[in-house]
């Protein structure tokens, strides 16, 4: 499937005023894309549009809660009308809750699923309606916890498992129907965004993302790569691939490790803040790409480069293998020749 270059694309992004969505919007604008932006924070959306337009980007926005299908559809229809068409649709909006499952109210769990799962279901169905004739890319944000469960974020883990199952099934159905739509699941590891600050918290301490933290720019790069290249799955950060593999091949070992670190692995060491605003029911975004704490962040990695440039990596591996084979063959020939002369 041939996808357009970013500079030729109209891209719709949800959750555009914070973290990964914000970073992706700014990066796509720098690469020449025309943007349709959706988030709950209308004031932040307008400020972001003004910022991008001042840099020469054609950007339009509409405020909506992606968990509300009618509201989401009205916003998306408005953006498609203003842009004329959509080439890539990025379902990024998400929220989280920290706490033991027995301590989290069911109402909060349902609210999280409205955003994390139903927002992606709503967005995916609308995306297919717009992409089925012209073709393009649908990109859904999953997580490493789409494969690897993490305690104290049980309902978030459940939502991301559901996102993976939904996205994989949708991809198979669209391929079976031979529709020209590339469907990608992005699975980031811990990313340095305001994610913990925007999560609702029921823990007796302030939550923190586990190390190592990776830059949101790496996720944005992956998203834009998949907007140009048909890619079913993209793991961002080595730890995402490692945790996913360990959970698949050594589930009991992973479970015991998680259980042993249950109250240390995601513990910031700070008391819970009071009052503590969060983004579960109301927006808490304010155009921040990264978290508020100054922690070491991995800005790039050989693994990421290998995933972004698979053909080059394959060539280097093949070339390296051939060179090694030639060296070994030369050694053997030289050794055989010496033995023949000796005899």
Secondary structure, DSSP 8 states (H G I E B T S, - for coil): -----GGG-EEEEESTTBHHHHHHHHHHHHTT-EEEEEES-HHHHHHHHHHHHHTT--EEEEE--TTSHHHHHHHHHHHHHHHS--SEEEE-----EEB-GGGS-HHHHHHHHIIIIIHHHHHHHHHHHHHTTT-EEEEEE--GGGTS--TTBHHHHHHHHHHHHHHHHHHHHHHHTT-SEEEEEEEE-SBSSTHHHHSEE-SSS-B---SSEE-HHHHHHHHHHHHHS--SEEEESHHHHHHHHHHHH-HHHHHHHHHHTTTTTTB-SS---SS---SSSS----SBSS-SS---EE---HHHHHHHTHHHHHHHHHHHHHHHHHHHHHHHHHHHHHHHHH-
